């Protein structure tokens, strides 16, 4: 089944949808993980909008930028919630991975039309990365509800920026339905050099940026000078130090290779290995929890990385077999790997851990690791790659970021929504 066909299961006409697909009207996709019994009851922006501020969208023709994993606090699709509230959604827009959230990383997604209602479903990760004037012809307001992951590399901020830029000259307001940052408001990593801005690093922010999508959109408007009518519907009850488990919200994997909360915590660090010859476990049982290659000497690497004494994480030797990995790294081969196991989320620094692990693997395998040109895009410039290739001490590298991080915290302070 092609990933966009899932849309015909949804949303708008029970009779037509069941006839077309012989499936229930509720969105397909993974079942949300339920929160712990002692969790708080944070309300994401979709709940706040429809419970407290529905007048914002009343009598408006809405274009909705989202995917299937945007759900309310009870795990119900945000698209279904809008339908049930009588909101007039006239167009849907999907980011990377598509509206259904099943397309592979980097896979081009086609636009289509919902078979039940003839509502267009426009891809913002296909022939165009931004809504065109024609796509927005019947739209009075754009809502954005994308469950971001808290890392600079994730492309949904870039999609949000393109939506804002497209809306601005047409006078179309953009409303962000905000959500908690699933890996908290902690800030770690280097600051992107603006000269290296790309879809995997749109703004001059750290690898673990500590912002919600709404705060990020505010920063984008300020940094890029986007003259757009921007409104944020906040996530009620969330604080910057609140873990996702404490939020009480259900968890759905935002993309095929980020399957659990720990993968999101690892991602600001292990994603850097995408710019090397090592696999990050795509196509395996634990993507972004592990890195490896058939040639990796795990005994030597484990001895060195354990000796560093990094807090909040343990390292284990594993073997895994990438099946249709998407990045073409070692398909169907037995890969020797290092798995990162978080023991304390508050103490774990995924970026520092990754820099140390990169340095160790380079020391053991200086020829094979191949820290390539694509690494610069992820690292936000050449400085980190150059330092690793020189053999600089990892903690000296990390300490060199402190001034930039302090300036970043000062820069974003007036734009923060949550304490």
N, C-alpha and C positions, 0 to 999 in steps of 0.2 A: 504493500500500500504506500502510495506517495504521501509525504508528510503533510501536505496541505489538505488531503482528502478528509482528514479528521474533522475539518471545519464543518462538514455537512452533518456531523453528529449533533451540532450545537443548536441552538440558541433561540431561534426566532419563531419558528412555527413547528409545534409538536407534530402535527399531522404530516406536514411535508417532510420533516426531518426523519421521522420514523419510516415513512414510505420510501424515502430515498436511500436510507442507510440501514434500516432495520436495527437501529441502536437507540438507547435512551437519549433524551434531550440534554441531559447534563454533559458537560464537556468531558471528553476522554482525556486520559493522561494518568499519571501516577496518583495513587491515593495519598492524601496529605498525611504526614506524620503528626500525630496528635500531641499537644503540649502536655507537660507534666501537671499533675493535679494541683501543685502549689504555685503554679505560674501566675503572673500578673495577667490582666486583661487589657492589653494594648489594642487600640482600634486603628487599623491602617486607614489611609486616606479615603478608600472607597467606602468604608463604613461611616466615616465622619461626613463625607459628602452627602450620602443618602439619608443619614440619620439627622444631621444638623443643618446642612447647607444645600438642600436639593434645589433651592431657588436659583443657584448658580447655573444649573443646566436646564432649567425649565424653559420650554418653548425655544430651545436651541437645537440646531442640527449639528450633531456631534460626530467628529472624527475621533476614533479611539485607537491610540497607540498602545499595544499591550501584547501579552501572549497568555497561553492557557494557564500558566503558573501564577498569574495574578489572581489571588483569591481573597475573600473577606476573612474576618477573624474566625469564622466557622468552617472555612474551607470551601465556600461556594464561589464559583467563578464570578469575577468582577463584571464580565460581559453579561452573564445571566442576571446579576443584581441590577444592572442598568436596565435591562429589558423588563424585569419584574417591576421596576419603579416607573415604567412608562417613559423612560428617556429615549429620545429619538436619535438612535445611532444610525448614521447614513453611510459610514465608511469605517472599515477596520484597517489598521496598519500593523504589520509584523516586523520585528527587528531581526537581527541574526538569530538563527535557529528556527525562524518562522513563527507564525501565530500559534502553531501547535507545539513548538518547543522541541521538535524532534530532529530537525536538520543538523547535519554534522557541522563542526566548526569550519567557517569559511565557505560552506556550501552555498551556492547561489540558490535563492528561493524565488519561485515564480509567483507573480500576482495571479489571482483567480477571482471567481465570483461564487458566493454562497449559493448552493443549488436550491435551497429552500426559499430564500427571500430575494435573491438577485442583488444582495448587498455586496459591493466590491470589497475584496480583501487585497490590499496593496502591500507588496513586499518592499521594505526599505533595506533589503539586503539582496538585491537582484540587479536589474538593469539600472536602477537608480538607488542612491542611498538617502535621498531626501524626497519629501512629497512634492510633486509637481503642481503647477498652477491648475492643471486639469483635474488632478486628484482632489484638489481643495475647492473646486468650483461650487459645490453644494454644501460646504462646511462652514458653520458659524463659529465653532469653538473646537479646539483640540484638547482632549484629555490624554494624559500620559500616565500609565500605570505599569511600570516595569520593575520587577523585583531584582534590583541591582545586587552585586555581590561584595562590594567594599574594596575592590582592587582596581587600580588604574587601567589595567589591560582590558577590562571587559568593555565590549563595544557599545553597550546600551547608553552610556553617556554621550558618545559620539552621535548615536541616532537621535537622542534628545536634542542635542545642539543643532543638528540638521533640521529637525522639526521646528525649533524656535526660529532659525534663520529663514525657513520657508514661510512661516506664519507672519513674520514681522512686516514685510512690505505689503502684505494683503490686509493688515489690520485685524488678523484673526487672533483672539486671545488664546494663550496656552495655559492650561491648568494641570499641574503635577499632583497626582494623588500619591502622597508620600508614604514611604514605608520605613521601618527601622533599618539601619545598617546592620546586616546579620552578623558581622564580626566586630561590632561595637564601634565607638567613636575614637578608638586608639589610632595613633598616627605613627607609621614606621616606613623606612625606606628613603630613597633619594628623591629629589625633585626633578621632574622632567625638564629638559632643556626645550624651550618653546620652538626652537629650530627643528626639533625632531617630533613635532606634533603629528599624530596619525590616528587612525581609528582605534589603535590599541594604546593610545595615550594622547588624549585630546587637549588636556589642560596641564599647566605647570603645577602638578600635585604629586604627592608621594605615592609610592607603590601601594601602600595601605593608607588610603586617604582620610578615613575617619568621617566621611560625610554621608548624608543620605542623598538620594537622587534629587530631592527638592533643593537642598543646600548646594549641591553640585550645579544645578541649573541656575541658581542665583549667581554663583561664581562665574559660570560661563557667560551670563548676560553682562557681568561687570568686566571680565577679562577680555572678552571678544567684542564688546561694544554692540551687542545685539539689542536693537530698539524694539523689543517685543513686550506686549502686555502679558506679564507673567504673574500667575497666582499659584501659591502652594497651599494645598489642603493638607495640614500636618497629620502625622500619626499621633493620636492622642495617647498619652500615658507613657511614652517611651523616653528614656534618658540615655545619655551617651555611654554610660558604663553598663547598661543592661544587656545581658547575654540574650541570644535569641530564645533559648529555652525559657528564660524568665519572662519573655514577652507574652507567652501564652498563645502565640500564633502558630498555625500549622505550617510545616515546612514541605515545599515541593521543590524538586531539583530544578534550578533555573535553566540548565542546559544538560545535554546528555552525559558530559564528563565531569560535572560538578553535582555529585549525587547525594551529598550529605553535608552537614554543617562543618565537619572537620576538613572536608575538601576545600570549602570556602576559606577556612583559616590557613590552610597550606598554600592556597593559590597565589597570594602576593609574593611568595618565595619560590615555590617549585615551578611556577610558570616561566621563570627565567631560563630553565633548562630546555624550553622549547627552542631557544636560540643556540643550542649545542647539538652534539651528535647523540646525546642520550635521549631515551624515551622518558616521557612523564607518565607512562602507564595508560595512555589512550588505548582503548580496546581491551583493557584488562579488567580485573575485578576491583581495582582501587586506583583509578586515575587521579593524579595530582597528590596522592598519598605516597607515591613511590617514584623513584627514578632508576634507570638502569640501562644496560647494554650487554650484549652477549660477551663482550670482552672485559667487563668490569671485574676487577679483583676485589670482591666484597670483603674478604678477610682483611686486606690492607686498608681499605677505605674505612671499614668499621673501627679498626683499632685507632686510626688517627682521629676520626670525627668524635668518637666517644671520649677521647682524651681531652677534647676542648672543654667538655663540661657545660654544654649549652642547656639553659634552664627550660623546663616545661615540655621537653620532648625526649623520646627514646628512639634509637636506631636499631633496625633489625634487618638481617640478611634474608632476602626472599628470592624466589624465582617466579616469573610470570610470562605469559604468552599473549602478546597483543594480537587480537583478532579483528581484522578490518580497522586498524587503528586510526585511519583518517589522516595522520601525518606521515604515513608511509614508512614509519620507523619500525623495522624488525617484524613485519607481519608474519605470524605463525611460527616465529622463532622462540626458542627458550632464552629468556632474558635474565641475567643476573642483576638483582636490584637491591636497593636500600629503601626500606619502608620507614617513613617518619610516623611515629605514634605520639600523639599529644597526651601529655600527662597533666598539664596545668595550662588551661587556655589563657589565664591572666598573665602568666610568666612567659609564655611562648612568644618569641619574635620570629615570624616566618621568614622575614627578609634576612635578618642576621644569620639565621640557620642556613638559608640557601647560599649566602655568600661564603660561609665557612665550608659548606659541602662542595661548592664549586672549586674552591681553592684546594681542598683535599684531593678531589678527583683529578684536578689538573696536576697536582704534585705526583700522583700515582700514575697517571696516564697523560702525560703532556702532549703526545702526538694525537691520541685518539679523541680527546674531548672536543676539539674543534669549536671554540667559542666564536661563532661566525658573525657575519654582518647583520643578520636578522636579530642577533642579540641586542644590537644598539637600539633598535626600535622599542624593544621591550624595556630595556634599561634606561630609556629616555635620553640617549646620547652616547658618545664613545667613551666617556670618562671611566665608567665602571669596567668595561671590557679592557681598556688599556691598563687599568690598575691590576686586574686579575692576570693579564698576560705578563705584566712586569713581576708578578709574584709578591705584590704588596700584602702586608699583614691585613687580614679581613677586618679586625677591629679598628685598625687605623683607617681603613676605607670607610667604615661605618661612622667613625667619629668625625670624619670630614664633612658629613651631611648635617651636622648639628646646627650650623648657622642658617642653612637653607630651611631646615625644619622650623626653627624659631621664627623666621620671617614668614613662612607659610601660615603658622598658627596665628600670627598677628594679622595677616592679610585676610584670613577667612573669618576671624572673630566676629566682625559686624554682620556677617551673612548667616551665622548659625541660628537655627530655629530651636534647638533642644539644648538643655543645660547639661 
